[in-house]
């Protein structure tokens, strides 16, 4: 159809490209910079707090620590007034509001010796809320201004230090490489890999597909924007992800076309053969990626939905351009882009390196499977230590001004939990004093401070816990506070929203896993006409994902080599949004490679009737291709990890590690080893299952000996051979 309507297909893609380019200008002004969680009680509480005070809510407080001169305490004449003036200046500098000893003379804001006191400075509501997780280190540029402003109002000899979770996360780089630079790095790395693969002008064809597919995906964003909030993170991620996935799809089709062309196929026939084989794999691969990302659409978090929609759209546009525009380009210009025939002979043969590797994997299949499974299983075991909570201070910086201020609090016996103070919104008509007294009696609460009533009659209480919100004891304190407040009173704050976000997101994961696995099983069973292969693919995918999370624990929680390699100091926790997002993206991308390899194995088995030949020939034909595709995606995600916000670096390194683990241990070792182990059972699809799936059955028949002639080698007879027998 495509080659029969070349001009129409080319015109259609050109039109979509033009509209997509215009869509970029229409989408960018409407993207959201805020993180919204409409289903969370704590989010609604924070919204109320922001509405009545324009500060606080989800924003983490800065904690100025004041040490008075020797012989002076907070009760000395004139000191409280000076503190009041100092924190008023702090509120002006920060553009927000403060809570301190000067407001209500609460002893909870004073150290044991009476010389050390502290307060909470709530910055104004940020236009950019940051990704939900442990993204710390923002706003530290105002520390010096706060220190100077407050010192000027305090008695002589007083010292001001500023701490807080953001102050202690000094290893986080809020700058980093911007998106155009990262995109340029990705393109250069991808082009280098493509030149290594093709060594001809064909290297530019997959890049062309990517350049066409990405603007078209923005057209999709414009279409869905009235129904789904498009977050700015999606706009940043989409071109970086699109470069990798579009090149992957184009790469597999161009490689197969080159192989078919080397067999003396004419231009059109080579395209037909490539589409019937590699094109088929692209269709099912894009479906696998889409099913992996669709789970993000059912989460109650608009940011995650936006990422899921963006990933699905760029995957769909990449598959569309690959299957519509690329056949036309190959049929019309492919011969000119290829090298001379004399330099092209190796394209028809399988890779010697990967064929030899596949023979080793088949020969030593049991040891290879056991050793690889042990490595991956060990990483999965480490993944059980995954910490998604807000970081605790002992895992943050142990030097610098923020840490010095924290030590001052320690010496004054002020609990570190005050750094994760949270707020309670009391609506008009409620007895504020009664609510405050009841919260002060909760185990684990250090102090409760009441801010002046707002214009609408509501009040905001600051709850200072003993234990940090990242500790189990701190989370238990928050749970008790939530259970204690009367109806109508709402508990907010950064830490409260983080905890509720985790509960809302990860309580649904088992159900989503089951749904995605079921749909994937049906799709792959149809693609491979097998019951065992899709089941094994799902198990290996989950094993790969568990191993990635284990590697994330080593890299970002334990911090083994992180600062030396990436120049970023880990904080002992993984952003709460990271695992679910990594799973959604990697599930489809990992299945992507499995579809490529197993499709070729199935094709070889149908041709030869031998599982061993299917494994050796399949890996020999696809090993170099999968390696190149994995390298391109690896560079794409690695560029995202270069500098910038901590959560983005954690997310990007997780994807890069996942691609690396999947392309090496899983696809290069476990897949060929397990297929060789299961033998003829790989290809079994009984009649009853084939009827349900509406595909031809695949009976269980013995493998052909390796020295038996293949279908293409057998002499032809006058009697036609039934398709079911030809394909085993």
N, C-alpha and C positions, 0 to 999 in steps of 0.2 A: 504494500500500500504506500509506504513512504517513498520508495524509489519510483513508483508509478505516478506520484504526484510531487515531484521534487520541488517545483516552483511554489506550489501551494504550501508545502511543509516549511520551506525556507522562509516564505513570506510570513507564515504564522509565527515562527520563532522570532523573526525580526520585529514583528509587531509587538509581541510579548516583551521583547527586550526594550523596545522604545518606551512602552507604557511602564515597564518595570523601572527604567531609569528615572522617569518622571515621578514614580511612586516613592522613590527614596526621598525626594524633596517634600513630599506630602506626609510621609510617615514620621520623619525626624521631629517636626515641631510638636507632634502629638504624643511622643513617647513619655512614659511616666518615669519620674526619678524617685518616687516614693515606694516603699514597701507596704503593702496593705494586707491585712489578715482579718477580713470581715467576720470570720466565724469564731474568732477568739475573744473571750470575755476580757482578757487583759489588753487586747488591742483596742477594744471599745473604751476601756478605762483610760488608756493613754490618749485616745482621741479627745475624751472629755477634758483631761488635764491640759492638753495642748490648747483646746478651745478657750478655756477660762484663764490660762496663764501664759500661753504662747511660749512656754519653756518647760523642760522636763519631759515627763511621759516616757517615751522610749529612749530618750537621750541619756547617756551615762553621765553621772555627776563628776565634776572635778572636785578634789578635796584639798583646799588650802589648809596648811598646818601652821599655826602661829605659836611660836615659843617666846614668851615674855622675858624681859630682862630679869637677872637675879634679884630676888627680894620682892618681885612683883607677881601677883596672882590675878585671876580674872575678877576677884572681888575687891581689888585695890581701887581706891577712888579714881574715877574717870576712865578706868580701863574698859568697862562695858560700853560706855559711849564711844570710845575710840574703836572698839571692835565693831560696833554698829556702823560707824562711818567707813571703816575699812571694807566691810562686806558690802556696803552700799556701792562703794567704788568698784568692787569686784563684779557686782551685778551689771554696772554700767559698762565696764570693759568687756565682759563676756556677752552683753546684750541679752541677758536672761534674768534669773532671780536666784536668791540665796536662802539658805536655812542655816542658822548658827546659834551659838550661846546667847548672842546679843538679842535674839528674837524673844525667847521665853525663859532665859536663865536656866535651861535644862542641864543638870549636871552630867548627863550622858555625853555632852559635847566637850567635856573637860577631862584631862588626865588626872591621875592620882595626886600629883604634886601641885595642881592648881595653876601651873605655869604654861602647860601645853593645852591648847584648845584647837578645834578644827571646825570647819563648816562645809556645807555642800553647795557648790555652784552649778546650777543647772543651765546649760547652754540653750539658746533658742532652738525651736524645732527646726531640724535640718531639712533643707529642700531635697538633699540626697541622703536617704536613710541608710545606705550601706546594705550589703547582703546580709541575710539573717544568719548569724553565727558568731564567730569569735573575731570578727574584723576589728581589731583594736588599733590604737596609735593615731587616731584622728584628733585633730584639734589641739595638739600639743604646742602649736606655735604661739598660743596666747599665754603660756606659762610665765614667761618673762614679764609680759605686760601686767599680768595679775600680781606678780611679786612686787613690782615697782609701785603699782598703784596702792596696794594695801600697806606696804611698808611706810609710805608717806603719811598715812593716817594713824599709825600706831605709835605708842610711846618709844622714846629712844632706847636702843639696845634690843628691840624686838626683832625677831627673825621670821620670815615667811618662806615656807616651802610648799610646793604643790605636788600632789600625788593623785592616784586614781588608776583604774585599769588601763586607760589609754596612756597615761603617763609612764606606766611600767612597761608597756609594749614598745620599747624603743627600737626593737629590731625590725618593726614593720615599716616598709618604705611606702609612703602614700603616693609617691610619684611613679617611677618606673618608666618603661618604654610605652609610648602611646600607641594607639591602634594602628595608624598608618605604618609606623616603623615595624611593628610586629607582623603586619600583613606583608610588608616588603621582604622581611626575613623569611617568612613562610614561602612566598613565591620563589625567591631565589633558591631556597633549599629544595623545593619541589622540582624546579627546573633542572637542578643539578642531578637529581635522581632520575628524572625522565631522560635526560641526555645519556646518563649511564645505561639506561635500559634500551633506548632506541638508537642512539648514536646517529641520528638523522633529524631532518626537519619535523618528523612525526612527534618529536618531543614537545612541540608547541601546540599540538592539537588538543591534548587533555587540558592544558591551560586555557585554551580558547573556550572549551566547554564550560570550565569553571567561571570564566569572565561573563559568559552568557547566562549561566544558571543563577548566579548570585543576584543580579538585578531582578530577575523573574521572581525569585523568592520574596523580594520586597513587595512586589505586586500582591503576592499572597498575604503578606502582613497587612497591607492596606485593606484588602477585602475583609479580613477577619477582625480588624481593629475596632469596628463598632460593637463586637461581641466579646472580645478578649482584650484586657489591658495589656498593651505592649510596653514592656519595661526596657529601659535603656541598656541593661545588661544583654538583652536579646539582640539588640542592634549591634552591639560590640562583638558578641559571640558569632553571629550569623556569617559574616564574611570569612572569619578564621576557620570555622567549621566547614563552611561551604567549599573553600579551596580544597580541603582534604577529601571530602566525600565525593565531590564532582570529579576530581582527578582520578580517584579510585575507580569510579564507574567507567569513565572514558578509557582508563588504562586497560581494564580487563577486555573491553570490546576491541580496542585497537590491537592489543597483543594477539587476540584470537584471529582477527582479520589478517594480521601479518602472517600468522602461521598458515592460514588457509590459502593466502595468496602465494606463499612459497611452494605450495603443492600444485602449481600451474593452474589454479583456478582463475577464471577471468574476474574482472573487477566486480561485476554485479553478483556473480556466484559466490565469491569470497565474502561479500557483505551478507548474503543470505545465510551462509553457513555460520558466520560469526554471530548473527542475530539469533539463529536457531539454538545456539549453544550458550555463548557468553551473554547474549541479550536476555535469554531465559534466566540466567543466574542473576543479572542485574535487577530484573523484576522482583524475584523472590528476596533478594538481598534488601532492596528498598522497603519491601513489606516488613521484613524482620526488623529493620531500623525503626520503622514507623510504629510497630507494635511495642518496641522497647520504650519509645518516647510517649506513647499514648497514656501510659500509667500516670504521667505527670499531669494530665488533664483532669484527673479525678481528685487531685490533692486540693485542699482548701486554701491554697496559697497562690495569689495571682502571679507573683514572680516566677514560681516554678511552672505554672501553666504557660506563661509567656515563653519560657525557655523551651518547653516541650513543643509548643506550636511552631516556634522558630526553627527548631531542629527538624520537625516533620516537613515543614515547607521547603527548606533548603534541600532536604533529601529528595522530596518529590520533584522539585524543579531540576535537580541534578539528573535524576533518572529520566525525566521527560526529554531534556536536551540530549542526553546520551542516546536515547532510543529513537529520536526524531531527526535531529540535526546531524549527528555524527555519521549515520549511514550515508547520508547524501554527500557529506564531505569526503568520506572514504571512497565512495564509488566514483566521484568526479575528480578528486585531486589526489587520492591516495597514491597512485602510481608515481606521480611527480615527487611526492614527499618521501618515498622510500629511497633507500640507497641503490646503487647499481646491483644488478642481479648477481654478479660474481661475488659480491661481499655479503650476500643475503642468505646463503645456503643454510646457515645454522638455525634459521628461524623455524624450519620444518622439524628439527630434531628437539627432543626434550633436553633440558639442562643436565649435563653430565654430573655436575656437583650435586644437584638435588636428587637426581636419579640414584646416585651412589648413597646419598644420605637416606633415601627412602628404603633402599635395600637393607641398610644397617638397622633402621627402625623396625622393619619386618622381621629380620633375622633375630634381633634381640628384643622382640616386642614385650615379653614379660618383664625382664629387668628394666627396660626403658619405662614401661608404664608404672612399675612399682616405685622406682626412684623419683620419677617426675611427680607422681601422686603424693609421695611422702613430702617432697619440697612444698608443693602447693597446699597440702593438708596442714603442714606446719605453719605456713603463712595464714591459713584460715583460722587455726587455733589462736594465733597472735591477734587476729581480728576481733576475737571475743573481748579483748581489752579496750576496744574502741571507746573513746571518751568524746561525747558530743556536747558536753556541758560548757558553760562559760569558764574560761581559764581561771585557775586560782593563782594567787600572787607568788607562791613558791616556784611556779613554773615560768614566771615572767622575768623581766630584767633584774639582775642582782647588782646593778651599778647604775650610777647616774643620779640626777636630782630627785626623780620620782622615788627611787629606792631609798635614798637618804631620808626623805620625808616619811616614808613608811617605817623606817627604823625609829624615827622620832616618836611615832605613834606607839610602836612596840614598847619602847622604853617608858612611855607614860601609861602603859597597861590599857591602851585603847584597842579594842578588838579589831582585827582586819576586816571583819564583816561589814564595817561601816562603808567600805569602798563599794559594796554592792547594795547600798541602801535602795529602797524602792518606795513608791508612793501609793497612797490610798485616796481615792476620790470620794468625798462625802457630799451627797447632793443636798440642796436646800431642804430644810425641814427636819433633818436628822440631828440627833443630839451629838454634837461633835465631841464633847467632853466624855460622854459615856463610851463612844467608839474608841477614843484614844485610850481610856483607862482599860478597856477590855483587851486591846492589842498589847498594851504594856505588860499585861499579865501572861502573855503567851510565852512558853518556854523558848529561849533562844533569841528573844527580842532585847536588845541593849537599851534602846530609848525610842520614844515616839514624840515627834515635834510637830506642832500645829502652826501652819502658816496663817497670816491674816485672812479673814474671810474675803472671798471674791465678790465682785459687784452683783452677781446673781444670787448671792447668799450661800453658795457652795464653799466647801473648805477642802484643803489638801493636807494630808498627814504624811510626814516623812518617817518611815519605819527604818530604824537602824538595827540590823541583825548582829548577833554575836559572831556567827559563822558566815563565811563567804558563800555566795550563791552557787558557786561551782562545787562545793562540798556536799555530801549527802545530808549532813546535819543542817546546812543552810537551806537546802531544798525542802527539808522537812519543816523548817520554820515557816517558809513561805506557804506550804500546804496548810499549816495550822492557821496562819493568818487568813487565808482564803476561806477556811471553814468557820472562822470566828466572826467575820464581819456580818452585820445584819443585811437583810434584803435591801437592795437599792444601793448599798455601798459597794464600790468596785475597786479591786486591787490591780494596780498597774505597775509600771516600771520596766526597765530593760530586762532584768533578770526574770521577772514573772512571765513576760511575754516569751522569752527564750524557752522556759520550761514548758509552757502550754503549747508552744509551736512544736516541740519535740513530741509531746503526747499526741497531738492532732495528726502529725505527719506519719510517724512510725507505727502507730497503732493500726494503720490501714495497709502497711507494707505486706503482711502475709497474704491478705486477700488479693492484692494487686499482683503479687508474684504468681499466685495460683492462676489468675485470669490470663496474665501474659503468657505463662507457660502453656496453658491449654490452647490458646489461639496459635501460638508458635508451633506447637506440636501438629495441629491440623494443617497449617500452611506447609511445613516441611515434609509431613507425610505425603502430601499431594506432590510436592516438588520432587521427592526422591523415591516415591512409591515404596516406602519402607516404614515399618513400625519401630524398629530398633534405632535407626540412624537419628530420627528427630528426638527420641528420648535421650539418647547418648549426647546429642548436641546440647540439649538443655542442661543436662547434668554437668558437662564440661564447662558450659558457660557460667553456671553458678559457682563452680569450683574456681574458675578464673577470677570472677568478681570478688569472691571471698579472699583470694590471694592478694588482690589489689588492695583491699582494705587492710590486710595484714601489713603489706608494704607501707601503707600510709601511716599506720601506727608506728612503725620503725622510724620512718622519715620525719613525721610531724609531731608525734607525741614523745617518742624517746629522743628524737633530734639527732640521730646518728648521721653525721656528715651534712646536715641540712645547711647550716650556716656557712660551711666551707664551700659547698657546691653552688647554692643559690644566693648566698649572702643575706638570708632572711633568718631571723631567730624564731624558732618554733615556740609555741606557748603551751604545749602539753595537752592540747585539745584539737579536735577537728571540727570545723564549722558545721553547724547542725544541718545545713542544707546540702552539704557536700556528698555524703554517701548515697542519698536517694537520687541526686542528680547524676552522679557518676554511674550508678546502676542503670539509670534510664538511657544514658548515652552509650555506655559500653556494652550493654546487653545487645543492642542492635548492631553496633560496629563489630563486636566479636563474632556475632552470628554472620555478619557480612563475609568475613574471611572463611568461615566454615562452609557457607553456601558455595563460595568460589571453588574451594578444594573438593568438597563432596560431590558437587555437580560434575566435575571432571572425572572423579572416581566412578560415579554412576555411569557416565558415558563410556568409560573404558571397560567397565564390567559388562555393560550391554554388548559391547563389541567383542570382548574376549571370553566372557564367561568365567574369568579367573579373578578371585579377590586379590591375590598377590599381585597380578599384573595391574589390576585397577589401582592399587595403592601406589605401586612403583611408578606407573605411568602418570597417574593423577598428580602426585607430588612433584614428579619430574617436570611436568608441564606447568604447574601453578606455583611452585616454590619461589622462583625468582619474582614472579608477579606479586605474590602476597607480601614478600619481603619489601619490594619497592613501594607497594601501597601502604604498608605499615610504616615505613620510613617517612613517607610524606605526611601521614596523619600524626606521626610522632613529632616531627618538626613543627607542625601546625599547633599542637597543644603545648609543646615546649616553649614556643614563642609567647604563648599566652602567660606562661609561668614566669617570664622574665620581668621581675620587678612588679610594682603595683601593689594593690591591696592584698593582704595576707590570704583571705578566703579565696580570692581568684587564683592565687598561686597554688594553694592547696588543691583546689578543684582541677586546675590545668595539669599539675604534676600527677594527680590521680589518673586522669585520662591518658597521659603520656605513658605512665607505668603500665596501665592496663593494656594499651596497644602493644607495648614491648613484651610483656608476659604472654599475651595471647599469641603473638606472632612467633614466639620462640618455643616456649615450653608446651603450649597447648597445640597449636596447629602444626608445628614442626616435629613434635615428638608424640604427644598423647593421641592425636587424631589418627595418624597412620598406624601407631602401635595398637590401638583399640580396634580399629577396623580390621587389621590383620588377625587379631585375637578372636574376633567374633565370626570370621569366615563367612560362610554362605548365609548365616542368619542376618547379616546386615541388609540383605536385599529382599527379605521376605515380606510380602504383603498378601495376606490371605484374601480369598474371594469376598468374604463378608465385609472386610474392611475396605476393599477396593470399591465395593458397591456404595458404601457410605460416603467415601471420598470422591466417587465418580471418576476414577482413573482405572487403567488396566491393572489386573492383579499381577503379582510377581511371585510365582510359586517357589517353594523351597527345593532347590535342585543342587546336586553335588557340584563343587567347583571343578572346572576343567583343569587337567594337568598343565603345568607351565609350558611343556613342549608341544601341547596340542595346537593345531592350527586355529587361528582366530577366524571370526566371521568373514573378514576381508580376505583371509588367506584360503578359505575353503573353496573347492571348485563348485561352480554353479551347476544346477540341474534344471531340467524342464519343469519339475514340480515346484511350485512356490513354497517357501518355508513359512509357517505361521509366525506372526509377529511375537506371540507369547513364547514360542520356543526360541526364536532368534534372540530375544532379550532375556532369556533365562527365567 
